[in-house]
Amino acid sequence: MTNQASKLHHVGEWAALRNTSPEIAEAIFELVNYDEQLAEKMWEEGNDTALINAFARTDKQTLFWGEQTIERQNV
């Protein structure tokens, strides 16, 4: 089984390849229990719960989901 540090490293790389904030990537992967195919589908379709969870992880006012900038006030 993969350890937590390895999972986070993989999620970080996944986020970087998609120009997505790590907080969003981590929230997506947690919601899909680290299933990469489901994560990709959720990333493509969007997910409000992932955004809520992502902003709960940070004090940042904006996060990036691909080419889209998401503002905290709009979540």
C-alpha positions in Angstrom: 0.0 0.0 0.0 1.2 3.5 -0.8 2.2 5.7 2.1 0.7 9.2 2.7 3.9 11.0 1.6 3.9 9.1 -1.7 0.3 9.9 -2.3 0.8 13.6 -1.7 3.8 13.6 -4.0 1.8 12.0 -6.7 -1.2 14.4 -6.2 1.2 17.3 -6.4 2.7 16.1 -9.7 -0.9 15.5 -11.0 -1.9 19.0 -10.0 1.2 20.6 -11.6 0.5 18.8 -14.9 -3.0 20.2 -15.0 -2.1 23.7 -13.8 -4.3 23.1 -10.8 -3.8 24.3 -7.2 -2.6 21.4 -5.0 -5.4 22.1 -2.5 -7.9 21.3 -5.2 -6.1 18.2 -6.4 -5.9 16.9 -2.8 -9.6 17.5 -2.2 -10.5 15.7 -5.5 -8.3 12.7 -4.7 -9.7 12.4 -1.2 -13.3 12.5 -2.5 -12.5 9.7 -5.0 -10.4 7.7 -2.5 -7.2 8.2 -4.6 -8.7 6.6 -7.8 -6.9 8.4 -10.6 -9.5 7.7 -13.2 -12.3 9.1 -11.1 -10.1 12.0 -10.1 -9.5 12.8 -13.8 -13.3 12.6 -14.5 -14.1 14.9 -11.5 -11.4 17.4 -12.6 -12.9 17.5 -16.1 -16.5 17.9 -14.9 -15.9 20.1 -11.9 -17.2 19.6 -8.3 -18.5 22.0 -5.8 -17.6 19.8 -2.8 -14.0 19.6 -4.0 -13.9 23.4 -4.1 -15.4 23.8 -0.6 -12.9 21.2 0.8 -10.0 22.9 -1.1 -10.7 26.3 0.3 -11.0 24.8 3.8 -7.3 23.8 3.5 -6.0 27.3 2.9 -6.3 31.0 3.6 -5.8 31.8 -0.1 -8.4 33.9 -1.7 -8.0 32.3 -5.2 -7.2 28.8 -6.4 -6.7 27.5 -9.9 -8.6 24.7 -11.6 -6.9 24.3 -14.9 -7.2 27.6 -16.8 -10.0 28.8 -14.5 -9.4 31.0 -11.4 -11.8 30.3 -8.6 -12.3 33.0 -6.0 -13.2 32.0 -2.4 -16.1 34.5 -2.3 -17.8 32.6 -5.2 -17.7 29.2 -3.5 
